[in-house]
Amino acid sequence: MVKHINRISKEEEELKKHYNQNEDAADEWSHITGVGSKIEVRDAMDVTDRSIFFSNKSKPQTKQEIVQEKIEEVKDNVSNTHQYQKFVNVLLQERIKDFKKMLDNEKRFAEEMSFFQDIKKDKTELNKVNPKYVSQNDARLIVNNLESEYTAMKERLDHEQEKIQKTRVDLEAKKQQIEQLKEELRYLG
């Protein structure tokens, strides 16, 4: 049994007859219609302009049309670029504003957190802080810190005064020793 490559079933033959398709190679593409005018020329070399279009727009015929088309493309590209640039600038401005706000919040947070720590704060540090963020507890803390500094300074002063008093006593003792030695030297001499 020989198999035929181009064997066609009876149903396919009926379909071909129905759609008026011949097996002839010349008529194989006859069912596809073209767009545009059909050129009636006997010699294919006599045709000067051959073009195939794959879009809705036809090819511009003159240089002016070509230039006008390119100008429109450039205008569109410039407009798109300008619009994109505006969008990016607005986005960057928002990011910068958010970043500055975040830095301010972080700074304020650090200052507020420092109030909860038992670090001694002097008045100059608290003058830097916005008064509306200073609470009564902070004011009490300032007073307590100032009182503890006063107490420490008073203790140092008392200690220094005790040293001075002891030094005076030592000076008196030395003075008495010197006078005693002078009297003894008078009796011996």
KOLMILO-179823 format. One line per 4 residues: number of its first residue (from 1); their letters; for each residue x, y, z of N, C-alpha, C. Coordinates in steps of 0.1 Angstrom, whole numbers, plus 5000, padded with zeros to 4 digits. Atoms other than C-alpha are relative to their C-alpha. Layout:
NUM	a	X Y Z X Y Z X Y Z | ...
This chain:
1	mvkh	5008 4988 5000 5000 5000 5000 5009 5013 5000 | 4993 4987 5001 5013 5034 4990 4992 5011 5006 | 5006 4988 4993 5006 5064 5011 5003 5012 4991 | 4998 4988 5008 5001 5096 4992 5001 5012 5010
5	inri	4998 4988 4991 5014 5128 5008 4989 5010 4998 | 5010 4989 5003 4989 5151 4991 4986 4994 4999 | 5013 5006 5001 4960 5128 4996 4990 5009 5007 | 5010 4992 4995 4928 5147 5003 4987 4992 5002
9	skee	5012 5008 4998 4897 5133 5018 4988 5006 4992 | 5011 4996 5008 4863 5136 5002 4994 5012 5006 | 5006 4988 4994 4851 5161 5027 5008 5013 4997 | 4992 4988 5003 4881 5184 5020 4998 5004 4985
13	eelk	5003 4997 5014 4874 5181 4983 4987 5008 4998 | 5013 4993 5001 4838 5192 4988 5002 5014 5005 | 4998 4986 4995 4850 5222 5009 5008 5008 4990 | 4993 4993 5010 4874 5232 4982 4991 5004 4988
17	khyn	5010 4996 5010 4847 5231 4956 4990 5010 5004 | 5009 4990 4995 4824 5250 4978 5006 5014 5001 | 4994 4987 4999 4849 5278 4984 5007 5004 4987 | 4995 4997 5013 4860 5277 4948 5015 5001 5000
21	qned	4985 5001 5000 4896 5268 4954 5004 4989 4991 | 4994 5009 5010 4916 5251 4927 5013 4995 5006 | 4987 5005 4995 4946 5229 4932 5012 5006 4993 | 4990 4993 5008 4965 5251 4908 5009 5009 5009
25	aade	4991 4992 4992 4996 5268 4923 4997 5015 4998 | 5002 4986 5003 4987 5301 4906 4987 5005 5008 | 5012 4996 4993 4953 5301 4923 5000 4997 5015 | 4999 5004 4986 4966 5290 4957 4997 5012 5009
29	wshi	5001 4988 4991 4967 5326 4970 4989 5009 4995 | 5010 4991 5005 4937 5339 4951 4989 5004 5010 | 5011 4997 4990 4914 5339 4981 5005 5012 5009 | 4995 4989 4992 4937 5365 4998 4999 5013 4991
33	tgvg	5001 4988 5007 4928 5400 4987 5010 5010 5005 | 4990 4990 4997 4952 5429 4987 4993 5014 5003 | 5004 4987 4998 4948 5465 4998 5007 5009 4990 | 4994 4991 5009 4953 5493 4973 4997 4996 4986
37	skie	5003 5002 5015 4953 5494 4935 5008 4988 4995 | 4992 5011 5006 4963 5464 4915 5007 5005 4988 | 4992 4995 5011 4990 5470 4890 4999 4990 4989 | 5002 5009 5012 4983 5457 4855 5013 5002 4991
41	vrda	4988 4999 5008 5018 5453 4840 5004 4986 4996 | 4996 5013 5005 5030 5425 4818 5014 4996 5004 | 4986 5003 4997 5067 5428 4826 5002 5005 5015 | 4998 4996 4986 5075 5428 4864 5011 5010 5002
45	mdvt	4989 4991 4999 5107 5448 4858 4996 5015 4996 | 5004 4986 5004 5087 5478 4844 4994 5007 5012 | 5006 4994 4988 5071 5485 4879 5011 5008 5007 | 4990 4992 4993 5090 5514 4895 4998 5001 5015
49	drsi	5003 4998 4986 5073 5516 4929 4993 4987 5005 | 5007 5011 4994 5066 5485 4949 5001 5002 5015 | 5000 4998 4985 5055 5488 4985 4990 4991 5006 | 5009 5008 4992 5039 5466 5011 4998 5007 5013
53	ffsn	5003 4993 4987 5022 5482 5041 4995 4990 5010 | 5004 5008 4989 5018 5465 5074 4994 5008 5011 | 5006 4991 4989 5001 5494 5093 4988 5007 4994 | 5011 4992 5004 4971 5516 5091 5004 5012 4993
57	kskp	4995 4987 5006 4992 5546 5080 5008 4996 4988 | 4992 5002 5012 5006 5548 5046 5013 5007 5000 | 4987 4994 5000 5041 5557 5038 4999 5015 4995 | 5001 4986 5005 5046 5595 5035 5007 5001 4986
61	qtkq	4996 4998 5014 5051 5606 4999 5011 5010 4999 | 4991 4989 5003 5071 5638 5002 5009 5001 5012 | 4990 4998 4989 5101 5649 5023 4993 5009 5011 | 5007 4992 4991 5079 5675 5039 4991 4992 5010
65	eivq	5008 5009 4991 5055 5648 5052 5009 4992 5009 | 4991 5008 4992 5084 5628 5064 5005 5009 5012 | 4995 4991 4990 5098 5658 5083 4989 5004 5010 | 5011 4997 4991 5064 5667 5097 4997 4988 5009
69	ekie	5002 5011 4992 5060 5632 5109 5010 4998 5011 | 4989 5001 4991 5094 5632 5126 4998 5011 5011 | 5002 4989 4990 5086 5666 5142 4989 4996 5010 | 5011 5004 4990 5054 5652 5157 5005 4990 5009
73	evkd	4994 5010 4991 5073 5622 5171 5009 5007 5010 | 4991 4993 4991 5099 5645 5186 4992 5008 5010 | 5009 4992 4991 5072 5668 5201 4994 4991 5010 | 5006 5009 4991 5055 5638 5216 5011 4995 5010
77	nvsn	4990 5005 4991 5088 5625 5231 5004 5011 5010 | 4996 4989 4991 5097 5659 5245 4989 5002 5010 | 5012 4999 4991 5062 5662 5260 5000 4989 5011 | 5000 5011 4990 5065 5628 5276 5012 5001 5009
81	thqy	4988 4999 4991 5100 5635 5289 4997 5012 5010 | 5003 4988 4991 5088 5669 5304 4991 4995 5011 | 5009 5005 4991 5059 5652 5320 5006 4991 5010 | 4993 5009 4991 5081 5625 5334 5009 5007 5010
85	qkfv	4991 4992 4992 5106 5650 5347 4992 5007 5011 | 5008 4994 4990 5078 5669 5365 4995 4990 5011 | 5005 5011 4991 5065 5637 5380 5012 4996 5010 | 4989 5004 4992 5100 5628 5392 5004 5011 5010
89	nvll	4997 4989 4991 5106 5663 5407 4990 5001 5011 | 5011 5000 4989 5073 5662 5426 5003 4989 5010 | 4997 5012 4991 5082 5627 5439 5012 5003 5008 | 4987 4997 4992 5117 5638 5450 4997 5011 5010
93	qeri	5003 4990 4990 5103 5669 5467 4992 4994 5012 | 5008 5007 4990 5078 5647 5486 5010 4992 5009 | 4991 5009 4992 5106 5623 5496 5009 5009 5009 | 4992 4991 4992 5128 5652 5508 4993 5006 5012
97	kdfk	5008 4995 4989 5100 5667 5528 4997 4989 5010 | 5002 5011 4990 5093 5633 5544 5012 4997 5007 | 4987 5003 4993 5130 5628 5551 5003 5011 5011 | 4997 4990 4990 5133 5662 5568 4990 4999 5012
101	kmld	5010 5002 4989 5101 5655 5588 5005 4989 5009 | 4995 5011 4993 5116 5622 5598 5012 5004 5009 | 4989 4996 4993 5148 5638 5609 4996 5009 5012 | 5006 4992 4989 5129 5664 5630 4994 4992 5011
105	nekr	5007 5009 4990 5108 5637 5646 5011 4992 5008 | 4990 5008 4993 5139 5617 5654 5008 5009 5010 | 4993 4991 4991 5156 5647 5670 4991 5003 5012 | 5010 4998 4989 5125 5655 5690 4999 4988 5009
109	faee	5001 5012 4993 5122 5619 5700 5012 4998 5009 | 4988 5001 4992 5158 5618 5712 5000 5009 5012 | 5001 4991 4989 5153 5649 5733 4990 4996 5010 | 5010 5004 4991 5121 5636 5748 5005 4987 5008
113	msff	4995 5012 4993 5138 5602 5756 5010 5004 5010 | 4990 4997 4991 5166 5620 5773 4994 5005 5013 | 5006 4996 4988 5141 5634 5798 4997 4988 5010 | 5003 5011 4992 5133 5599 5810 5013 4993 5006
117	qdik	4987 5005 4994 5170 5592 5818 5004 5008 5012 | 4996 4993 4988 5185 5602 5851 5013 5007 4998 | 4988 4992 5003 5212 5622 5835 4998 5014 5005 | 5002 4986 4995 5218 5655 5852 4999 5010 4988
121	kdkt	5002 4990 5010 5205 5683 5831 5002 5014 5006 | 4998 4987 4995 5216 5718 5836 4990 5009 4992 | 5009 4990 5006 5196 5749 5827 5002 5003 4985 | 4997 4997 5014 5214 5755 5794 4995 4989 4991
125	elnk	5006 5011 5008 5204 5721 5781 4985 5002 4998 | 5014 4999 5001 5168 5727 5789 4995 5012 4993 | 5004 4988 5008 5168 5762 5774 5000 4996 4985 | 5000 5003 5014 5175 5745 5741 4987 4993 4996
129	vnpk	5012 5007 5002 5143 5724 5744 4988 5009 4999 | 5012 4992 5002 5110 5738 5733 4992 5000 5013 | 5007 4999 4987 5091 5750 5765 4987 4991 5000 | 5013 5007 5000 5059 5733 5754 5002 4985 5002
133	yvsq	4997 5014 4998 5077 5699 5757 5006 4997 5014 | 4994 5002 4986 5090 5705 5793 4988 4999 5009 | 5011 5003 4991 5067 5690 5819 5004 5004 5014 | 4997 4997 4986 5064 5696 5857 5011 4990 5005
137	ndar	4990 5010 4996 5084 5664 5862 5014 5005 4996 | 4987 4995 5005 5112 5679 5841 5005 5012 5009 | 4996 4989 4992 5111 5711 5861 5004 4996 5014 | 4996 5006 4987 5113 5691 5894 5014 4994 4999
141	livn	4987 5006 5003 5142 5672 5879 5011 5011 5000 | 4991 4989 5000 5159 5705 5872 5003 5005 5014 | 4999 4995 4986 5153 5717 5908 5009 4990 5008 | 4992 5010 4993 5166 5684 5922 5015 5000 4996
145	nles	4986 5000 5005 5197 5686 5900 5007 5012 5006 | 4994 4988 4994 5204 5722 5911 5003 4998 5015 | 4998 5002 4985 5199 5712 5948 5012 4991 5002 | 4989 5009 4998 5223 5683 5944 5013 5006 4997
149	eyta	4987 4993 5003 5249 5705 5927 5003 5010 5011 | 4998 4990 4989 5244 5731 5955 5006 4992 5012 | 4995 5008 4988 5249 5704 5982 5014 4995 4997 | 4987 5005 5003 5280 5690 5964 5010 5012 5002
153	mker	4991 4989 4999 5295 5725 5962 5002 5005 5014 | 4999 4997 4986 5287 5732 5998 5009 4991 5008 | 4991 5010 4994 5304 5700 6009 5014 5002 4996 | 4986 4997 5004 5335 5709 5989 5005 5012 5007
157	ldhe	4996 4988 4993 5335 5743 6005 5003 4997 5015 | 4998 5003 4986 5331 5729 6040 5013 4992 5001 | 4988 5008 5000 5359 5704 6032 5012 5009 4999 | 4988 4991 5002 5382 5732 6020 5001 5009 5012
161	qeki	4999 4992 4988 5373 5753 6051 5006 4992 5011 | 4994 5009 4990 5382 5723 6073 5015 4999 4998 | 4986 5000 5003 5415 5721 6055 5007 5013 5004 | 4994 4987 4996 5421 5758 6060 5001 5000 5015
165	qktr	5000 4999 4985 5412 5755 6097 5011 4991 5005 | 4989 5009 4996 5435 5725 6101 5014 5006 4997 | 4987 4993 5003 5463 5744 6083 5003 5011 5009 | 4998 4989 4990 5458 5773 6107 5004 4994 5013
169	vdle	4996 5006 4988 5460 5750 6136 5014 4995 4999 | 4986 5005 5002 5492 5734 6122 5009 5012 5000 | 4991 4988 5000 5506 5769 6116 5002 5005 5015 | 4999 4995 4986 5498 5779 6153 5010 4990 5007
173	akkq	4991 5010 4994 5515 5746 6164 5014 5003 4997 | 4986 4997 5004 5546 5754 6144 5005 5013 5006 | 4995 4988 4995 5547 5789 6156 5003 4998 5015 | 4997 5002 4986 5545 5777 6192 5013 4992 5002
177	qieq	4987 5007 4999 5573 5752 6186 5012 5009 4998 | 4989 4991 5003 5594 5779 6171 5003 5009 5012 | 4998 4992 4988 5589 5801 6202 5006 4992 5011 | 4994 5008 4990 5596 5773 6225 5015 4997 4998
181	lkee	4986 5003 5003 5628 5765 6207 5009 5013 5003 | 4993 4987 4998 5638 5802 6208 5003 5002 5015 | 4999 4998 4986 5632 5803 6246 5011 4990 5006 | 4990 5010 4996 5652 5771 6251 5014 5004 4996
185	lryl	4986 4995 5005 5681 5786 6231 5004 5012 5008 | 4996 4989 4991 5680 5817 6253 5005 4994 5013 | 4995 5006 4988 5684 5795 6284 5013 4993 4999 | 4988 5007 5002 5711 5775 6269 5011 5009 4997
189	g	4989 4992 5005 5730 5803 6255 5004 5011 5008
